[in-house]
């Protein structure tokens, strides 16, 4: 029996102002109203711009501050694909909140001044989003070793990148104190208070539980509810396809599923860990994972998209899925009655279909750590950043003491209606010595074994050639010099 108390309102801070909203009431605001729409149409905060409507251009970038272990964690997000309940218990910061009034004058934030000094703004439409991404970089200690990683979600079509890049490089030299510094502890206290006093949010068409047990109880009684994490996928159904969304079970408030923990011999990853968390948590252990995840959407999208969401959507172009296959992940699945573990190799059954039952939820992912495996991953797409995969390949090989191939996994995304393995080529490689001739023969087998799809991103013939060439690259870069 579920004894959780629910409430029909959400509370968050808009800068320092407490906002209380009652979605799905006769007030014109629904639970699936985007933060962008609410800011522009209900708050008249029009500095946050509206452009692509699908999270690609970054003009609508805002910053969300969340209390984590007594500190504020700042992250950028595209507000056009962000539903209002996501803000529950958090602070929302927009471009209008960065400047401060002092002695009767308006003083720009240091990142705004840096951008202006380097002429990083041209037409100005995209500039607010660029500023908010730079603000996030500034608040997260200004580490600028990979500026494209932080700015990949902000498209500027007025050739302003040189000035933007120079402004970003200057961030470590800026004063660490800004208009937010003095009030940060107060914001932490207020957010803690909101979270402690708040209950799970619920309306007839939107459920946002705070615990796994509550979510499982809801799914038991309402198995038809559609699961949602960061909404980076499902929000497009409303924004771009103009569909009426089904009743949603929003898991984004379940804190216990947002952790990544290194255990003895494996990583335990909560289903609600973001893709950016995964990138940061695994990039040192597995550079092959980092290489692909660095090109997963953009920083804003990676901050929202979740590991469980990428698995549950079962998209054939889900960048994470071939990686998890090569790393032999297991998926922890729970219902109100039982808990089971499913190998990722058995999880996908057809186009966007999995073995997940209507009353079940993905709660964790386990990735084994075995130094004997050699990994290689690559994402091919028309653009380096913010683009749908043409082909994602993720390979793993374990050699015997005699330098023959003892085990092999060749996983692909973007090739078929679901993530697949080249099983016939794997069987051919087993037991073979590592040599260029063997891998060239295997590369020809891949192009013949796989039956890729053709679409606007590439023809079937091109995809087969890409897959073949990637196996040769794997040999050249990872195997040849062993």
N, C-alpha and C positions, 0 to 999 in steps of 0.2 A: 504493500500500500504506500502511496506517495503522499507525504504530509507537508510538502514544500509549499510555502506561502508565495503567491504570485501577486504582481501588480500590473496595472494597465497603463503605466506611464514609464518614460525613460528620463534620466537626469544626466546632464553633463555640463561641463564648463565651456562656454564660448569665450575664449580668452579668460577673463576672470569673472564673467557673468554666469550665474547659475541658470541653466535652461531646463525647464520641465515641459515635456511634450506628451500629449495623449494621442498617439497615432490611432488610425482606424476609427476615429470618432467623426461626427459630422462637422469637421473643421477643415476639410480639404487636404489633410496630411495623412498619408498612408504609411504603413510600416516600410513599404518599399519605395518611399520617396527618397530620391538621392540627396546626399548632402549638398551637392552642387545646386540642385533645384531649390532646396530649402534656403540656402544662403542667398541666392539671387532673387527669388520670388517672394520669400517670406521675411527675410532680414534686410533686404536691399543692400547686401554686401556684394557688389558687382565687380570688385577687383579680381575675384576668382572667375576666370573666363570659361566660356562654354564653346567647345570646338568640335572635336571628333565624336564625343559621346561614347567612346569605347575604351578609354584608358590609354590610348596610344600617344597622344600629342603632348600631354603634360601641362596644358594651359590651365587646367582646373586643379593643379596640385595644391593640397593643403597639408598641414602638419598636425599629427595627433600625438599628444603627450600622454603617456600612460604610466601610472605608478607601479613600479616593480621593485619590491624589497626596499621600500623607503626612498627610492630615487625616481626621477622622471626619465622615461625612455622616449626620445623623440623619433618619430618616423614619418616619412612623407607618404602620401597616398593620393591617388586620383579620385577626386570627389564625385565624378560622374558615375562611377560604378560602385559607390559606397552607400549602403542603406543606412538610414538614420539610427536604427538600434545598435549598430556597431559602436556608436559613440557612447553608449551607456557606461557611465563611470569613468569617462576619459575627459581630456581637455582638447578642444578644437582650436587651432590657431590659423588665422588667415592672413593674407597680405596686409589687410587694414590694421592689424594688431602689432606690426613690427616697429613702426616709428613711435617715438615718445614725445610728449609735450613737456618742455622745460623752459622756464622764464619767458613764457608767452611765445616760444618758438617751437616748430616741429623739427625734431632731430631724427634723421634716418637711422635705421639699424646699420651696424658696421658692414654687413654683407651688401646692403643696398648701396652704401657709399662706395664700396670696392667695385661693384658692378658699374656704377656711374663713372667712376674715375677711369675705368678701362674701356669706356664706350661699349659696354656689353649689351646695350639695348638698341634695337633698330626700330622696327615698326611699333614695338612695345606690347603687342597683343600677348605674346608668349612670356613676356618678362616676369609677371607675377609668379607664374609657375616655376621659372628658373630661380627666382629669388627664394621661393619656399624650399626648393631642393638644396640651395646653397645654405639656407638657414639651418636645415637639418644637419648638413655636414658640419657647420659651425658648432651646433649644440652637441654634436657627438665628437667633440675634441679636435675637429679640423684635420683629420687624417686624410691627406690628399695623394696617397700613393697610387690610387686608381680612380682618377677623376671621371673617366667615361663610365665606370661602374655606378657612380652616384648621379650622373647627368644623362644617362642613356634614355630616360623616360621623358626628356624635355626636348621636343623638336622645335628648332628655330629655322624658319625658311628665309631669313633675311641676312644670312651669312654673318651672324654675330658670334660665331663660336670662338674666335681668337680672343676677343675681349672677355667672353664668359670664362674661358679656360684660365686666362690670366687672373681674373677675379677669384676663381676657385683656388688657384695656387697661392694666393695671398692670405687665405683664411687662417692658416696657422700663425701668421704674424699679427692678426687682429687681437684686440683686447678680449680676454675670456669673459669679461663682465659685460652684460648688456641689460636692456630694460626688463628682462625676465629673471635675471639672476637673484635679485633681492627677494622676490616673491615665490621662488621655487619651493621652499619648504612649506610655505602656506598652501600652495597648490597641492603638494603631496598630502598634507593633512586633510584638505577638503575632499580630495579624491578618495582617500581612505575612508572618510566619513560617508561619502556617497555609496561606496561599495559595501560598507558594513551595514548601513541602514537599508540598502536596496534589496529587493527580492527579485526573483525571476520574472522577466517581462513576458506577458502573455496577452494576446488578443484572439478573437475567433479565427484570424487568418495568419497569425504569426506567433511562434513560440521560441523563446530564447532562455533555455534553462541554464543553470549555473553549475550543475554537477553531472557526472556521467550517469549516476543512478536515476536522476530525474529525467534525463534525456531518454534513457532506456525505458522508463515507465511510460513516457509520452509516446514513444515509438511502438510500444506494445499495444497501447490502446488506440493509436492513430497511425497504423503502418503505412497509410497512403501519403503521409507528410513527406515532402521533398527535403532532403538534407542539404545544408549549406554551411560553408565555412567562411571564406573571405568574400564570397559573392562575385569574384572576378569573372566567372563564367556565366552564372545564372542572371546576373544583372544585364548582360547583353541581350537576353531574350526580351527584356522590357524596353531597353534603350534603342536597340537596333531593329529588332523584329516586331516590336510593338505588341508583344503577346501579353495576355493577362496571366500573371504568375499564379501557380498553385499555392496552397497553404504551405508555409515553410517552417522547418525546424532548424533554427539558426544555432549552431554549436559554438559560435565565436566567443561566448562568454565563459566557457568551461576552462578554467585556468589549469586544472590538473593535466590537461592534454596538450600543453604548450611547451613541455620540457624536452630537452635533448640531453641524455645522460650516457656517458661512456661507462659501460660495465665491463667486467672481465670477459674478454673474448667477443664482445659485440656492442653495438650502439642501440640504445632504446630511444625511439623517437616518437613523441606524442603526435597523434594524428592532426592536431591543430597547430603544430609547429609550422611557422611560415617557411616559404622557400628561401627567404633571405637568412633566416635562422639556420636552415640546413646548409646553405652555402658557407656561412661563417663557421659553423660547427664542424664541417667535414673537409674544408678546403686544404687543411694541412695534412690530414690523414690520406685523402684521396684527391690529388690534383685533377684527375680525370673528371670527377664529379663537379669540381669547381669550374672547370673549363666550360661545361655545358650550362650549369646553373647561372654563371655570369651572364649568359645570353638568354636566360629565361625571362621573357617579357622585359621589364624594366625594374629599377629599384622600387618604384611606387607599387608596382603589381606584385613583386616578390614580397613586399612587406605585408600584403594582404592574402595572397594565395597560400594554400596550406598543402601539406603533404597528403593528408587524407582526402582532400578535395581533388587533387590531381589523380589519386588512385581511384576514388569513387566515380569520377566522371568517365574514366576508362576511355579517354579520347585517344584515337590512334596517333595523334600528333602531340600527345602529352610528353614533354621533354624529359620528365623525371622517370617515366616508366621503364624505358630500356636500361637506364642506369641501375634501377632497383633490381631488374632482372639479372644483369651482369654481376651484381653484388649479392645475389641469391637471398633477397629479403623475404622474411616471413611477415604475415599480416595478422595482427591480433584483432579478432572480430567478436563483438559482444551483443547479446540480446538480454532481455529481462531474465531469461531462464538459464542461459549457458554462455560459456566463453570457449571459443575455438581458435586454432591457429591454422592459417591457410598459406601454403606456398604461393608466392607471386606467379609461379609458372602455371598454376591451376586457376588463378583468380579471374582472368579475362576469358570470356566464352564467345563473344561476338561483338559487333559494333556497339560500343558504349553499354555493353552488358557484362556483368560480373556474377560471381557466385553469391553475392550479398543478398540475403533474404530481406523481405519487407520490414521485419522487426529488428534488423541488425544495424550496428554502427561500427565503423572502423575506429579503434581506439589507439592502437600503437603499431609501430613498424619496428622490426628487429633486423639489423644488418650485421652479419658476422664479420669479425676482423681476423683475417688470415694472411700473414705476410708472404705466404708462398704463392699467392695469386698475383698475376700481372694484369693490369687493367689499362684499357684505352677507350676513350669516348670522344665523339665529335658530333657537332650539330652543323648541318649544312642548310643554309637559307639564303634568300636573295639579299637580305640586309643582315648585317652582323648583329644588330640590336633590334629589339621590338619587332620580330618577325616570326611568322609561323614556320615551323620546321618543314623543310623539303625531305630531308632524311636525318634521323638521329641514329647513330650507331654506338653500341657499347659492347666491348669485347672483354673477355676474361680468359686467361690461360694459366694452367698450373703444370709445371714441368716435372718430370721424374728425375732421379739422380743421373740417369743415362741421357738426359737432355732430349727425351722424347715427350710428346704431348700426352699428359696423363688425364687432363680434364679441360674442357673448353666450352665457353658459352658465347654465342654470336647473336646478340639481340638488336632488334631494329624497331624504330618508330617511323611513321610516315609512309610506310611501304604497303600497308594493307588496312583492313577494316579494324584491326586492333594490333597492339604490339606483338611482334612475332620473333621466333628464333629460326635460324637457318640450320635445322636439325640434321639434314642430310650432309651438309658441309661439315658440321661438327663431327659426325660419325666418320667422315673421311679423314679428318685430322687426327682423331684419336690414335695414339700409338705411333704416329709418324715422327721422324726426327725433324728438328727445326732447321729448315733450309729454305732458301729463296724459291727453289723449284717447287717444293711442297706447297708453299703459300700462294704461288702463282697458279698452281693447279686448283687450289681451294678457291681462289678469287674467281676463276672461270666457273666453278661449280655454283658459287653464290649467284652470279648473274643468270645462270640457267635455272637454279632451284626456285628463287623468289619470283613471284608474279606481281610486280608492283602495280599500284594504281597510277593512272594518268589524271592530272588536274591542272589548274592554272599555274601551279608552282613548278611542275616538271612533268615530262612524259614518263611512261613506264620504262622506256629504253634508257633514258637519262638516269633514272633512279637505280636501275640495275647496274649501270656503269659506276655510279657513285659508290654503291655498296661494295662492288668489286675492288675499286681503287682504295677504299678505306681499309680493307683487309691487308692490302699491300703496304699501306702506310703504317698499320699496326706492326707488321713485321719489321719494316725499316726503322721505325722509331723506338720500338720496345723490345724486339726479339733478336734482331740481327747480330748485335754485339754481345750477346750473353755468352 
